[in-house]
Amino acid sequence: MKTEFNPVPVAPQTPHRPVLGIPEWMCYYANYDQPCPGPEAIEQCINLHQQWGINHLAWNCGRSVVDYWSDLPHVTMQCVDSHLVGGQDWSFVTRVMEQICPLRQAISLCGDRGMPILGRLGMNRHYGSADYAGVTSRFAYDNPHLHEKTKLGNPVPHRLCYAAEEVQQERIDILLEIQRIGVDGLVLDYCRQIPILMYHPTLVEPFMVKHGTDPRQIQSHNPDDFRAWFQYRADVLTKFMQRLRIAVQEQERRLGSPCPIIPRVPDNAPWLMIAYGLDIERWCAEDLIDGLMLSPFPICRDDPEHYHAYHVKVAHRHNKMCIGGVGSKKLIENRVQQNTGFFHPQPVYDWMDKQYQANVDAISLYQSETIVRMDYLRKTITAIGDRQLVAQRAIGLPAPDYPANYPICMDWHTHLPGLHSIDMAQVGDAAL
């Protein structure tokens, strides 16, 4: 039974907000060296979310490869060509996918439980090395001419260039198939991996013809000097979003059910959003999306702040939902089942309270497949949907003596601001 997800902003006074888990079912077993029980891992993952009061899921459908049974001839399923992921053996994933389609199983189970389930796809994360062959698609391997380029012209195999029509079409085909399989909406994960567009000749050459300047030669710490180049790249991605919206709407009419589109984006400054290719203001104004999902992602040392209020205002101005975000950094540590001092609850409540004050409509929780297995997190995580309780605990609990740049609640790929983050001059060329 299909469960409709309603991406309409909630009333500001509503005390409880939905919490959306963002699970990747296989990651707990891989990151904690735990034996996978087999296909029942999917039901176990969903049951654990329910037990923790998480009744909405943004289910992983893939990144470069897909984590479901696909009928598309040019699409690669996860761990079909190789079991190698980061040098680890992921053959347990192959064994599960030989027996069931994880996505269809999850949709069926969520339907039985009345849980909305969105399909989440990483929009430009292709890995591209032999150590990650199990999660790199044949499309990415077989088309090196589509690999993004750095300013110096070096290939970036873990990203493909969205200025190429075939790159756009490959993502659209996958998203439409996910829609047909029966999800309640689509989450386009643009946090994997920013910046979405870089310096491929297919981007650079038309810009040089139009503007008479080579963006690879810009040397500045003033965002205004990059404005035309960053906006040009963002316009390329907006054209992709226009194509996708039309295709999804046509399929909505044929299927007879709505399929909202919600991009997952970093909670960064307006100029940084454009630098990454993410023109959320235009996407909302042109009704290309139905909401935003934020990931806390301080990565540029020129502006490492968070801009919840900005994103909420943009979304609400156009009657779109804005979903806040809790990252998994310092909530969990790989292969560590107990809290050894890296986690304290007060910063989580404080982080949530800041987002509620900005009037986010819901909360997303990254790496939730692992978080819901950590007993030391239960009291905190089961409370984060309660706005009033969050505010009370943010004030009432003692704050730990963490360094000012301690990255708790941040995106898993966050680096410490001022130490390993990129600066403004690099932001268009980052390879995170």
N, C-alpha and C positions, 0 to 999 in steps of 0.2 A: 504494500500500500504506500503510495507516494505521500509524503508529508510536506506541506507547503512551508517554505521559509519566507517570512514576511520582512523585507528589508526596509521597513518604515521607521523613522525615528520615534522613540518612546517619549512619553511626557517627562519633563525634567524632574518632577516630584516622585516618579516611580521609585520605590525603595529598592526593589530587586531587579537586577539586570541579567540577561542571559549570559552564560559562560560557554564559549565555543572551544572545544578541544581541537588541537592541531596535531593529530597523531601520525606517525609513520610506523606501522605495526612491527616492522622488523628491527627497528633501531635498538630497542631494549635488549634483545637477544644478542645483537652484534656488539653493542657498546659495553655490555656487562658480562660477556662470556657465559651467557645462560643458554641451556638447551631449549630449542624451540619445540613445543609440543606437537606441531603440525598444523593442519587447517583450523583446529579449534583455537589457535592463537587469535584469530579475528574476533570470535565471539568473546573470548576472555578480555580482549582489549576494550570492546564496547561495554561489557558488563562492568569493568572497573571504572570507566568514566561515569556510568549511571550511578554506581555506588558512591561516587564522590560528588554527585549532584550536577554533573556536566551532561546536559541533555541535548546539546547541539555539537555536531562534528564537522570539521573541515578535513575530509579524508584525503590522504595522499593518493594521487593517481599517477605520479611519476615526475620525473625531471627531464633528463635526456631520453631515458627509456620510460616505458609505462608499466605501472604496477597493476595491470588488469589484463584480461584476455582481449586482444585487439584483432579486428578483422582487416585493419588497414595494411596493405602490402608493404608500405614503406616505413612502418613503425616497428621498433624493436621492443620486445617485452623484457622486463628486468631479469637479469641473470640467465638468459637463454643462451647467449653466445659465450659467456664466461661466468665463472663463479667468483671472480676476483674483484674485490671492492676495497680500496685502500690497502692492498696487500693481504687482506683477510679472505678467508673462504666463506662465501655466502651461499653455499650449496643448499642450506636449509630453506632459503627463499625459493630456489628452484623446485624443491620437493613440495612445498606448499602450492606453488603456482601450477604444478603438474596435476594437482588434484582439484583445486578450486580457483575461481577468479576472486581475488580478495575484494575488489570493488563491488561486484554483484552480491557477494556474500554479505558485505557490510550494509549495502542498501536494503537487502532483505531483512536483516536483523534489526536495523534501525526502523524500518517500516513497521515491524511487529511491535516495537517499543514506542512508537510515536515520536521518534527522534529525527528532526531534520538533519539531513546529511548533504553537505556541499562537497563537490569534487575540486580538489586543489591540485594545480599543475605548476611546477617550477618553470618560469618563462624563458630563462636563458642560462641554464646550468648544465653543461655538457661534459664536464670533467676532461675527457680527451686524452688521458694517458693510459698506458698499458696496465698500471696498477689499479685502474678504475674501469677496466673493460666491461665488468658486469653491469655498470650503470651508464655506459656511453653508447649511444645509438649508432647503428650502422650509417644512418643519415649524416651524423656529425663526423664519423670516421671517414666516410667515403667522399666527402665534399670539402677538402681542405681549402678550396678557393672561397668558401663561405665563412671561414674562421675570421673572427674579428682581428683587428690590427692595433698595435700600440702606436703612439706618436712616431716612434722610430721605424715603424713598418714591420715589427716582429709579430708573428702570428700568435693568437690567443685561442688555443684549441678548445678551451672550456666555454667559449661564447661564440655564437653565430651572429651574422650581421642582418639585422631586421630591415635593412634597405633592399635586401634581396627578396623578390617575390616568393621564391620557393621556401625560404625560411618562414615567412609569414604564413604561407599555406600549410606547412607542416604542423605548426601550432594550432591553426584554425581547425584542421582536420581532426586532430586529437581532441580538442575541446568539444567539437560537435559530436564526436563519438561518445565522449563522457556524458554529454547531455542526453543522447539517445539511450544510453544504458539506464538512465533514470535518476540522476542526482537531482536534488532540490535547488541547486544553484551552482555557479562556477566561481572558484577563488583563483584568480590569476596572481601567482606569487612572484611579484617583481622584486622582492628582496633577494631572490636567487637568480641573477646576481647583479647587483648594481656596480657601476653604471650599465644600463642595458645596451647602450650604443657607445661605440668608441671611435676608431679612426680608419675604418675600412675604406679603400678607394671608392667604393660605391657610394659612400657618404661624402667623402672629402671632395671628390672631383666636381660633382654638380654644385656644391657650395662655393668652390673656387670660381666656377663660371659665373655664378650669380653675384657673388660679393667681391670678387677680385682679390681675395686674400686667402692664404693657406692657413687653416686653423692649427696645423701642426707647428707653426712658427710663433704662436702666441706665447709670450713669456710675461706673466703678470700675476699679481696677487689681488687684482681688482676684478670682482665678478662682472662689472660692466663691460670689461674688455672681452669677455667670453660670451656675452649675452646673445649675440646673433647666432653664433655657432651652436650654443646649447639649445636655443629655441628651434633652430633648424633640425637638429637631431630629434628633439621632442616631437616636432611635427610629423616626422617619419613614423614614430610609434603611434601617434594619434591616428594616422591613416590606417594603421593596423587595427586599432580599436574600432574605428568606423566600419571596417570590413567585418570584423568579428560580430559587432552588434547586429548588423543587417543579417548575417548568416544565422545567428542565434534566434533572432526574431522570426525569420522564415521558418525555422525548425519548430519554434514554439507554436506557431499556427498549425503546422502539420501534426504535432504531437498532442496539441490541446492542453498544454500545461506550461506555466511560467517557468523561466529559468533565469533568475537574476544573476548579474555579473558583478563581482566584488573584487577589485584588485587589492592585494596585500602589498603595502608600500612602507618604506621607512618613515618615521615621524619627524623628518628633517625640515629645515628652513625652506621657504618658497623657492629661493634661487637654487638651492641644492636639488630640489625635486626636478626642476627643469634641467639641471646639469645631468641628472641621472636618466633623463628622457621621460619623466613622469609628469605630464601636464595635467594634474588632477583638476585644476580649475576649469580647463576646457572640457575635460571628460565629463565633469558634472554638468556644465552649462549646456553641452550638446546632447545630454542624456545618453551617453555611451556606457554608463555604469549605473548601478543601483545602490552603491554604498562604497565605503572605504574600510579596510582593515589595516590597522597600524601595527608596525613592529618597532620596538625601541632600539634604534640603531645609530648611536653616535659614532661616526667614522671619519668625519672631516675636522681636523684640528682648528680650522678657521671658524667653524661654527658647530661645536659639539653638543649644542643644546637640543631640547625636545620641544616640539611645537604642536602639542595636542590641541590647544584652542584654535589655532589656525586651521587645522584639518577638520575639526568639528564644524567650525563656522562655514568653511567651503562646502562641506557636505550638507549641512542643514539649510544653507541658503537655497539649495536646490531640492530640498525635501528628500535628501539621501541619508541613509544610516551611516554612522561612523562608529566602528568597532575598535575599542582600545586594545592594547596588547601588553602581555606579560611575557618577557623572554625567559629562557631557561638558564641563562648565565648565572652561576653561583647559587641557583636553586638546586642543581644537580651537578655531580662530577662523575665522569665516566669511570665505571668499574668500582665506584665507592657507594656502598649501599647504606651507609650511616652518615649522619651529619658530623663531620670532624671539626666543625668550627667555621666552615665556609658559609653557612646559612644562618640568618637570623630573621625572624618574621617581621619585625617592625619596618624595615625598609620596603618590604613588599606592600604592607598596608599603606605606607606613605606614598609609594609609587601609584597605587591604585587610587588613593584619595585625590591625588593631583589630576588624574584622568577623569574621575567623577566630577571634580570641580569644573572641568572643561566640558562636562555634559556628554561624555561618550555614551552610546546607546547600549553597548554590550562589551564583553571582554573576550579576547582570544588568548589562549594559553599554548605556547609553543612547546613541542616535544612532550606533549601530554601523555603519550603512550608510556613514557618513563616516569614522569612526575606522579602519576596515579599509582605507581608501585612503591613509592617512597613514603613509609609511614610517618617519618618526621615532618612531612609537608602537609599531612591530612588536615590538621586543624586550620592551617592558613588557607589552603586552596579551597576548602569547602566553604569558606567565609567570603571569598572575594566577590561574589555576586551580590552581597548585601551591602549596599552603599552606606547605610547608617553604622553598621558594625565595623566596616572598614575605617570610617572616620574616627570612631571611638578608639579603636586599637592603634591607629596611626599616632594619636595624641597620647594614649594611655600607656603604651608599652615603652620601656627604655630603649633609646637608640644605641646601637652597637658602636664601638669605636673603630669603624671602618675608615680607610683612606677616602678622601673626597672623590676620587675617581674609581672607587670600587664598583665593578660593572654588574651588580646584582640586578636581576630582572631584565637585563639587556639581551639583544639578539645574540645567538650562539657565536656569531662571527665578529662580534664587537671586539675591538682592541682598546687598550687603555688610552683615553684621550691625552694627547701631548707626548705620547711615547711611541706608539706604533701606528697611529692613525695617519691618514693622508692629508696633505694640505690642499688649498684651493687650486693651486696650479696643476696638481696631479689629478683632481677629482674626475676630470673627463677621461683619464687614462688608467684608472685604478683597476687592478686585477686582484680582487679580494679573495 
